[in-house]
Amino acid sequence: MKMLDHPGIVMLFEVLEDEDVHLSLELCEGCLTDRVKAKPHKHLPHDELQTAMHQVFSAIYYLHNKNIIHRDLKSDNILLKVGPNERLTRTSLKVSDFGLSRIVKDGEYLSSVAGTPSHMAPEVHDRRCNHKSDIW
């Protein structure tokens, strides 16, 4: 995370270690899951969905250009910089939780099964994970 600098990725300021590891991260207001659940029909309006997907794909594109696979993309790991009643803008969402991410070379595949089972791409189960698995 220390090597990442993108408006769609949560900023890591400092890592402190004692008996545990503590991360000092950019302050966010909640996650995308909570925002969706708070909506009357449990989905984002089209304009907000478009903005959200643009931001998430921009962050993923940035990660993939640095040869990083996130491996656990889901709405719980997309944090909000805005409050529950504020509109989403081009800088409202931040991809977070890089605990399962890995750096891989072009053409390389990961054989370990990692991520949230309900959100895993089929190729993860086949032990042939690469950048495309994040798009699933």
MODELLER restraints for C-alpha pairs under 7 A, 6 or more apart:
rsr = mdl.restraints
at = mdl.atoms
rsr.add(forms.Gaussian(group=physical.xy_distance, feature=features.Distance(at['CA:1:A'], at['CA:12:A']), mean=6.20, stdev=0.5))
rsr.add(forms.Gaussian(group=physical.xy_distance, feature=features.Distance(at['CA:2:A'], at['CA:12:A']), mean=6.07, stdev=0.5))
rsr.add(forms.Gaussian(group=physical.xy_distance, feature=features.Distance(at['CA:6:A'], at['CA:59:A']), mean=6.92, stdev=0.5))
rsr.add(forms.Gaussian(group=physical.xy_distance, feature=features.Distance(at['CA:7:A'], at['CA:91:A']), mean=6.24, stdev=0.5))
rsr.add(forms.Gaussian(group=physical.xy_distance, feature=features.Distance(at['CA:8:A'], at['CA:55:A']), mean=5.98, stdev=0.5))
rsr.add(forms.Gaussian(group=physical.xy_distance, feature=features.Distance(at['CA:8:A'], at['CA:56:A']), mean=6.71, stdev=0.5))
rsr.add(forms.Gaussian(group=physical.xy_distance, feature=features.Distance(at['CA:8:A'], at['CA:59:A']), mean=5.12, stdev=0.5))
rsr.add(forms.Gaussian(group=physical.xy_distance, feature=features.Distance(at['CA:8:A'], at['CA:91:A']), mean=6.59, stdev=0.5))
rsr.add(forms.Gaussian(group=physical.xy_distance, feature=features.Distance(at['CA:8:A'], at['CA:93:A']), mean=5.93, stdev=0.5))
rsr.add(forms.Gaussian(group=physical.xy_distance, feature=features.Distance(at['CA:8:A'], at['CA:94:A']), mean=4.54, stdev=0.5))
rsr.add(forms.Gaussian(group=physical.xy_distance, feature=features.Distance(at['CA:8:A'], at['CA:95:A']), mean=6.07, stdev=0.5))
rsr.add(forms.Gaussian(group=physical.xy_distance, feature=features.Distance(at['CA:9:A'], at['CA:59:A']), mean=6.26, stdev=0.5))
rsr.add(forms.Gaussian(group=physical.xy_distance, feature=features.Distance(at['CA:9:A'], at['CA:94:A']), mean=4.50, stdev=0.5))
rsr.add(forms.Gaussian(group=physical.xy_distance, feature=features.Distance(at['CA:9:A'], at['CA:95:A']), mean=4.62, stdev=0.5))
rsr.add(forms.Gaussian(group=physical.xy_distance, feature=features.Distance(at['CA:9:A'], at['CA:96:A']), mean=6.34, stdev=0.5))
rsr.add(forms.Gaussian(group=physical.xy_distance, feature=features.Distance(at['CA:10:A'], at['CA:25:A']), mean=6.91, stdev=0.5))
rsr.add(forms.Gaussian(group=physical.xy_distance, feature=features.Distance(at['CA:10:A'], at['CA:26:A']), mean=6.00, stdev=0.5))
rsr.add(forms.Gaussian(group=physical.xy_distance, feature=features.Distance(at['CA:10:A'], at['CA:94:A']), mean=5.00, stdev=0.5))
rsr.add(forms.Gaussian(group=physical.xy_distance, feature=features.Distance(at['CA:10:A'], at['CA:95:A']), mean=5.92, stdev=0.5))
rsr.add(forms.Gaussian(group=physical.xy_distance, feature=features.Distance(at['CA:10:A'], at['CA:96:A']), mean=5.59, stdev=0.5))
rsr.add(forms.Gaussian(group=physical.xy_distance, feature=features.Distance(at['CA:11:A'], at['CA:25:A']), mean=5.72, stdev=0.5))
rsr.add(forms.Gaussian(group=physical.xy_distance, feature=features.Distance(at['CA:11:A'], at['CA:26:A']), mean=5.19, stdev=0.5))
rsr.add(forms.Gaussian(group=physical.xy_distance, feature=features.Distance(at['CA:12:A'], at['CA:24:A']), mean=6.05, stdev=0.5))
rsr.add(forms.Gaussian(group=physical.xy_distance, feature=features.Distance(at['CA:12:A'], at['CA:25:A']), mean=4.62, stdev=0.5))
rsr.add(forms.Gaussian(group=physical.xy_distance, feature=features.Distance(at['CA:12:A'], at['CA:26:A']), mean=6.50, stdev=0.5))
rsr.add(forms.Gaussian(group=physical.xy_distance, feature=features.Distance(at['CA:13:A'], at['CA:24:A']), mean=5.39, stdev=0.5))
rsr.add(forms.Gaussian(group=physical.xy_distance, feature=features.Distance(at['CA:13:A'], at['CA:25:A']), mean=5.69, stdev=0.5))
rsr.add(forms.Gaussian(group=physical.xy_distance, feature=features.Distance(at['CA:14:A'], at['CA:23:A']), mean=6.04, stdev=0.5))
rsr.add(forms.Gaussian(group=physical.xy_distance, feature=features.Distance(at['CA:14:A'], at['CA:24:A']), mean=5.06, stdev=0.5))
rsr.add(forms.Gaussian(group=physical.xy_distance, feature=features.Distance(at['CA:15:A'], at['CA:21:A']), mean=6.98, stdev=0.5))
rsr.add(forms.Gaussian(group=physical.xy_distance, feature=features.Distance(at['CA:15:A'], at['CA:22:A']), mean=5.77, stdev=0.5))
rsr.add(forms.Gaussian(group=physical.xy_distance, feature=features.Distance(at['CA:15:A'], at['CA:23:A']), mean=4.79, stdev=0.5))
rsr.add(forms.Gaussian(group=physical.xy_distance, feature=features.Distance(at['CA:15:A'], at['CA:24:A']), mean=6.27, stdev=0.5))
rsr.add(forms.Gaussian(group=physical.xy_distance, feature=features.Distance(at['CA:16:A'], at['CA:22:A']), mean=5.00, stdev=0.5))
rsr.add(forms.Gaussian(group=physical.xy_distance, feature=features.Distance(at['CA:16:A'], at['CA:23:A']), mean=6.41, stdev=0.5))
rsr.add(forms.Gaussian(group=physical.xy_distance, feature=features.Distance(at['CA:28:A'], at['CA:79:A']), mean=6.22, stdev=0.5))
rsr.add(forms.Gaussian(group=physical.xy_distance, feature=features.Distance(at['CA:28:A'], at['CA:80:A']), mean=5.50, stdev=0.5))
rsr.add(forms.Gaussian(group=physical.xy_distance, feature=features.Distance(at['CA:28:A'], at['CA:81:A']), mean=4.82, stdev=0.5))
rsr.add(forms.Gaussian(group=physical.xy_distance, feature=features.Distance(at['CA:29:A'], at['CA:80:A']), mean=5.39, stdev=0.5))
rsr.add(forms.Gaussian(group=physical.xy_distance, feature=features.Distance(at['CA:29:A'], at['CA:81:A']), mean=5.56, stdev=0.5))
rsr.add(forms.Gaussian(group=physical.xy_distance, feature=features.Distance(at['CA:29:A'], at['CA:82:A']), mean=6.06, stdev=0.5))
rsr.add(forms.Gaussian(group=physical.xy_distance, feature=features.Distance(at['CA:29:A'], at['CA:83:A']), mean=5.91, stdev=0.5))
rsr.add(forms.Gaussian(group=physical.xy_distance, feature=features.Distance(at['CA:30:A'], at['CA:79:A']), mean=5.64, stdev=0.5))
rsr.add(forms.Gaussian(group=physical.xy_distance, feature=features.Distance(at['CA:30:A'], at['CA:80:A']), mean=5.37, stdev=0.5))
rsr.add(forms.Gaussian(group=physical.xy_distance, feature=features.Distance(at['CA:31:A'], at['CA:75:A']), mean=6.86, stdev=0.5))
rsr.add(forms.Gaussian(group=physical.xy_distance, feature=features.Distance(at['CA:31:A'], at['CA:76:A']), mean=5.65, stdev=0.5))
rsr.add(forms.Gaussian(group=physical.xy_distance, feature=features.Distance(at['CA:31:A'], at['CA:77:A']), mean=6.85, stdev=0.5))
rsr.add(forms.Gaussian(group=physical.xy_distance, feature=features.Distance(at['CA:31:A'], at['CA:78:A']), mean=5.58, stdev=0.5))
rsr.add(forms.Gaussian(group=physical.xy_distance, feature=features.Distance(at['CA:31:A'], at['CA:79:A']), mean=4.16, stdev=0.5))
rsr.add(forms.Gaussian(group=physical.xy_distance, feature=features.Distance(at['CA:31:A'], at['CA:80:A']), mean=5.41, stdev=0.5))
rsr.add(forms.Gaussian(group=physical.xy_distance, feature=features.Distance(at['CA:32:A'], at['CA:75:A']), mean=5.12, stdev=0.5))
rsr.add(forms.Gaussian(group=physical.xy_distance, feature=features.Distance(at['CA:32:A'], at['CA:76:A']), mean=6.20, stdev=0.5))
rsr.add(forms.Gaussian(group=physical.xy_distance, feature=features.Distance(at['CA:32:A'], at['CA:78:A']), mean=5.64, stdev=0.5))
rsr.add(forms.Gaussian(group=physical.xy_distance, feature=features.Distance(at['CA:32:A'], at['CA:79:A']), mean=6.03, stdev=0.5))
rsr.add(forms.Gaussian(group=physical.xy_distance, feature=features.Distance(at['CA:32:A'], at['CA:80:A']), mean=6.51, stdev=0.5))
rsr.add(forms.Gaussian(group=physical.xy_distance, feature=features.Distance(at['CA:33:A'], at['CA:75:A']), mean=5.07, stdev=0.5))
rsr.add(forms.Gaussian(group=physical.xy_distance, feature=features.Distance(at['CA:33:A'], at['CA:76:A']), mean=5.40, stdev=0.5))
rsr.add(forms.Gaussian(group=physical.xy_distance, feature=features.Distance(at['CA:35:A'], at['CA:84:A']), mean=6.32, stdev=0.5))
rsr.add(forms.Gaussian(group=physical.xy_distance, feature=features.Distance(at['CA:36:A'], at['CA:42:A']), mean=5.32, stdev=0.5))
rsr.add(forms.Gaussian(group=physical.xy_distance, feature=features.Distance(at['CA:36:A'], at['CA:43:A']), mean=5.22, stdev=0.5))
rsr.add(forms.Gaussian(group=physical.xy_distance, feature=features.Distance(at['CA:36:A'], at['CA:44:A']), mean=5.96, stdev=0.5))
rsr.add(forms.Gaussian(group=physical.xy_distance, feature=features.Distance(at['CA:48:A'], at['CA:88:A']), mean=6.01, stdev=0.5))
rsr.add(forms.Gaussian(group=physical.xy_distance, feature=features.Distance(at['CA:51:A'], at['CA:88:A']), mean=6.95, stdev=0.5))
rsr.add(forms.Gaussian(group=physical.xy_distance, feature=features.Distance(at['CA:51:A'], at['CA:89:A']), mean=6.69, stdev=0.5))
rsr.add(forms.Gaussian(group=physical.xy_distance, feature=features.Distance(at['CA:51:A'], at['CA:90:A']), mean=6.35, stdev=0.5))
rsr.add(forms.Gaussian(group=physical.xy_distance, feature=features.Distance(at['CA:52:A'], at['CA:93:A']), mean=6.88, stdev=0.5))
rsr.add(forms.Gaussian(group=physical.xy_distance, feature=features.Distance(at['CA:55:A'], at['CA:90:A']), mean=6.45, stdev=0.5))
rsr.add(forms.Gaussian(group=physical.xy_distance, feature=features.Distance(at['CA:55:A'], at['CA:93:A']), mean=6.67, stdev=0.5))
rsr.add(forms.Gaussian(group=physical.xy_distance, feature=features.Distance(at['CA:56:A'], at['CA:95:A']), mean=6.95, stdev=0.5))
rsr.add(forms.Gaussian(group=physical.xy_distance, feature=features.Distance(at['CA:63:A'], at['CA:69:A']), mean=6.90, stdev=0.5))
rsr.add(forms.Gaussian(group=physical.xy_distance, feature=features.Distance(at['CA:64:A'], at['CA:131:A']), mean=6.50, stdev=0.5))
rsr.add(forms.Gaussian(group=physical.xy_distance, feature=features.Distance(at['CA:67:A'], at['CA:103:A']), mean=5.45, stdev=0.5))
rsr.add(forms.Gaussian(group=physical.xy_distance, feature=features.Distance(at['CA:67:A'], at['CA:104:A']), mean=5.40, stdev=0.5))
rsr.add(forms.Gaussian(group=physical.xy_distance, feature=features.Distance(at['CA:67:A'], at['CA:105:A']), mean=6.13, stdev=0.5))
rsr.add(forms.Gaussian(group=physical.xy_distance, feature=features.Distance(at['CA:68:A'], at['CA:101:A']), mean=6.68, stdev=0.5))
rsr.add(forms.Gaussian(group=physical.xy_distance, feature=features.Distance(at['CA:68:A'], at['CA:102:A']), mean=5.57, stdev=0.5))
rsr.add(forms.Gaussian(group=physical.xy_distance, feature=features.Distance(at['CA:68:A'], at['CA:103:A']), mean=4.43, stdev=0.5))
rsr.add(forms.Gaussian(group=physical.xy_distance, feature=features.Distance(at['CA:68:A'], at['CA:104:A']), mean=6.19, stdev=0.5))
rsr.add(forms.Gaussian(group=physical.xy_distance, feature=features.Distance(at['CA:69:A'], at['CA:101:A']), mean=5.37, stdev=0.5))
rsr.add(forms.Gaussian(group=physical.xy_distance, feature=features.Distance(at['CA:69:A'], at['CA:102:A']), mean=5.41, stdev=0.5))
rsr.add(forms.Gaussian(group=physical.xy_distance, feature=features.Distance(at['CA:69:A'], at['CA:103:A']), mean=6.36, stdev=0.5))
rsr.add(forms.Gaussian(group=physical.xy_distance, feature=features.Distance(at['CA:69:A'], at['CA:130:A']), mean=6.97, stdev=0.5))
rsr.add(forms.Gaussian(group=physical.xy_distance, feature=features.Distance(at['CA:69:A'], at['CA:131:A']), mean=5.46, stdev=0.5))
rsr.add(forms.Gaussian(group=physical.xy_distance, feature=features.Distance(at['CA:69:A'], at['CA:134:A']), mean=6.78, stdev=0.5))
rsr.add(forms.Gaussian(group=physical.xy_distance, feature=features.Distance(at['CA:70:A'], at['CA:98:A']), mean=6.23, stdev=0.5))
rsr.add(forms.Gaussian(group=physical.xy_distance, feature=features.Distance(at['CA:70:A'], at['CA:100:A']), mean=6.54, stdev=0.5))
rsr.add(forms.Gaussian(group=physical.xy_distance, feature=features.Distance(at['CA:70:A'], at['CA:101:A']), mean=4.22, stdev=0.5))
rsr.add(forms.Gaussian(group=physical.xy_distance, feature=features.Distance(at['CA:70:A'], at['CA:102:A']), mean=6.74, stdev=0.5))
rsr.add(forms.Gaussian(group=physical.xy_distance, feature=features.Distance(at['CA:70:A'], at['CA:134:A']), mean=6.53, stdev=0.5))
rsr.add(forms.Gaussian(group=physical.xy_distance, feature=features.Distance(at['CA:71:A'], at['CA:100:A']), mean=5.96, stdev=0.5))
rsr.add(forms.Gaussian(group=physical.xy_distance, feature=features.Distance(at['CA:71:A'], at['CA:101:A']), mean=5.62, stdev=0.5))
rsr.add(forms.Gaussian(group=physical.xy_distance, feature=features.Distance(at['CA:71:A'], at['CA:114:A']), mean=6.74, stdev=0.5))
rsr.add(forms.Gaussian(group=physical.xy_distance, feature=features.Distance(at['CA:71:A'], at['CA:115:A']), mean=5.72, stdev=0.5))
rsr.add(forms.Gaussian(group=physical.xy_distance, feature=features.Distance(at['CA:71:A'], at['CA:134:A']), mean=5.96, stdev=0.5))
rsr.add(forms.Gaussian(group=physical.xy_distance, feature=features.Distance(at['CA:72:A'], at['CA:100:A']), mean=6.71, stdev=0.5))
rsr.add(forms.Gaussian(group=physical.xy_distance, feature=features.Distance(at['CA:72:A'], at['CA:115:A']), mean=4.74, stdev=0.5))
rsr.add(forms.Gaussian(group=physical.xy_distance, feature=features.Distance(at['CA:72:A'], at['CA:116:A']), mean=6.27, stdev=0.5))
rsr.add(forms.Gaussian(group=physical.xy_distance, feature=features.Distance(at['CA:73:A'], at['CA:134:A']), mean=6.53, stdev=0.5))
rsr.add(forms.Gaussian(group=physical.xy_distance, feature=features.Distance(at['CA:74:A'], at['CA:119:A']), mean=6.92, stdev=0.5))
rsr.add(forms.Gaussian(group=physical.xy_distance, feature=features.Distance(at['CA:77:A'], at['CA:95:A']), mean=6.09, stdev=0.5))
rsr.add(forms.Gaussian(group=physical.xy_distance, feature=features.Distance(at['CA:77:A'], at['CA:96:A']), mean=5.22, stdev=0.5))
rsr.add(forms.Gaussian(group=physical.xy_distance, feature=features.Distance(at['CA:77:A'], at['CA:97:A']), mean=5.93, stdev=0.5))
rsr.add(forms.Gaussian(group=physical.xy_distance, feature=features.Distance(at['CA:78:A'], at['CA:93:A']), mean=6.34, stdev=0.5))
rsr.add(forms.Gaussian(group=physical.xy_distance, feature=features.Distance(at['CA:78:A'], at['CA:94:A']), mean=5.47, stdev=0.5))
rsr.add(forms.Gaussian(group=physical.xy_distance, feature=features.Distance(at['CA:78:A'], at['CA:95:A']), mean=4.58, stdev=0.5))
rsr.add(forms.Gaussian(group=physical.xy_distance, feature=features.Distance(at['CA:78:A'], at['CA:96:A']), mean=5.90, stdev=0.5))
rsr.add(forms.Gaussian(group=physical.xy_distance, feature=features.Distance(at['CA:79:A'], at['CA:93:A']), mean=5.62, stdev=0.5))
rsr.add(forms.Gaussian(group=physical.xy_distance, feature=features.Distance(at['CA:79:A'], at['CA:94:A']), mean=4.99, stdev=0.5))
rsr.add(forms.Gaussian(group=physical.xy_distance, feature=features.Distance(at['CA:79:A'], at['CA:95:A']), mean=6.29, stdev=0.5))
rsr.add(forms.Gaussian(group=physical.xy_distance, feature=features.Distance(at['CA:79:A'], at['CA:96:A']), mean=6.74, stdev=0.5))
rsr.add(forms.Gaussian(group=physical.xy_distance, feature=features.Distance(at['CA:80:A'], at['CA:92:A']), mean=5.62, stdev=0.5))
rsr.add(forms.Gaussian(group=physical.xy_distance, feature=features.Distance(at['CA:80:A'], at['CA:93:A']), mean=4.81, stdev=0.5))
rsr.add(forms.Gaussian(group=physical.xy_distance, feature=features.Distance(at['CA:80:A'], at['CA:94:A']), mean=6.31, stdev=0.5))
rsr.add(forms.Gaussian(group=physical.xy_distance, feature=features.Distance(at['CA:81:A'], at['CA:92:A']), mean=4.86, stdev=0.5))
rsr.add(forms.Gaussian(group=physical.xy_distance, feature=features.Distance(at['CA:81:A'], at['CA:93:A']), mean=6.12, stdev=0.5))
rsr.add(forms.Gaussian(group=physical.xy_distance, feature=features.Distance(at['CA:82:A'], at['CA:92:A']), mean=5.96, stdev=0.5))
rsr.add(forms.Gaussian(group=physical.xy_distance, feature=features.Distance(at['CA:100:A'], at['CA:114:A']), mean=6.84, stdev=0.5))
rsr.add(forms.Gaussian(group=physical.xy_distance, feature=features.Distance(at['CA:108:A'], at['CA:130:A']), mean=6.91, stdev=0.5))
rsr.add(forms.Gaussian(group=physical.xy_distance, feature=features.Distance(at['CA:109:A'], at['CA:128:A']), mean=5.42, stdev=0.5))
rsr.add(forms.Gaussian(group=physical.xy_distance, feature=features.Distance(at['CA:109:A'], at['CA:129:A']), mean=5.24, stdev=0.5))
rsr.add(forms.Gaussian(group=physical.xy_distance, feature=features.Distance(at['CA:109:A'], at['CA:130:A']), mean=5.12, stdev=0.5))
rsr.add(forms.Gaussian(group=physical.xy_distance, feature=features.Distance(at['CA:110:A'], at['CA:127:A']), mean=6.64, stdev=0.5))
rsr.add(forms.Gaussian(group=physical.xy_distance, feature=features.Distance(at['CA:110:A'], at['CA:128:A']), mean=5.74, stdev=0.5))
rsr.add(forms.Gaussian(group=physical.xy_distance, feature=features.Distance(at['CA:110:A'], at['CA:129:A']), mean=4.95, stdev=0.5))
rsr.add(forms.Gaussian(group=physical.xy_distance, feature=features.Distance(at['CA:110:A'], at['CA:130:A']), mean=6.38, stdev=0.5))
rsr.add(forms.Gaussian(group=physical.xy_distance, feature=features.Distance(at['CA:111:A'], at['CA:127:A']), mean=4.18, stdev=0.5))
rsr.add(forms.Gaussian(group=physical.xy_distance, feature=features.Distance(at['CA:111:A'], at['CA:128:A']), mean=5.45, stdev=0.5))
rsr.add(forms.Gaussian(group=physical.xy_distance, feature=features.Distance(at['CA:111:A'], at['CA:129:A']), mean=6.49, stdev=0.5))
rsr.add(forms.Gaussian(group=physical.xy_distance, feature=features.Distance(at['CA:112:A'], at['CA:127:A']), mean=6.00, stdev=0.5))
rsr.add(forms.Gaussian(group=physical.xy_distance, feature=features.Distance(at['CA:113:A'], at['CA:124:A']), mean=5.79, stdev=0.5))
rsr.add(forms.Gaussian(group=physical.xy_distance, feature=features.Distance(at['CA:113:A'], at['CA:125:A']), mean=6.36, stdev=0.5))
rsr.add(forms.Gaussian(group=physical.xy_distance, feature=features.Distance(at['CA:113:A'], at['CA:127:A']), mean=6.30, stdev=0.5))
rsr.add(forms.Gaussian(group=physical.xy_distance, feature=features.Distance(at['CA:121:A'], at['CA:133:A']), mean=5.43, stdev=0.5))
rsr.add(forms.Gaussian(group=physical.xy_distance, feature=features.Distance(at['CA:121:A'], at['CA:136:A']), mean=5.39, stdev=0.5))
rsr.add(forms.Gaussian(group=physical.xy_distance, feature=features.Distance(at['CA:123:A'], at['CA:129:A']), mean=5.52, stdev=0.5))
rsr.add(forms.Gaussian(group=physical.xy_distance, feature=features.Distance(at['CA:123:A'], at['CA:133:A']), mean=6.90, stdev=0.5))
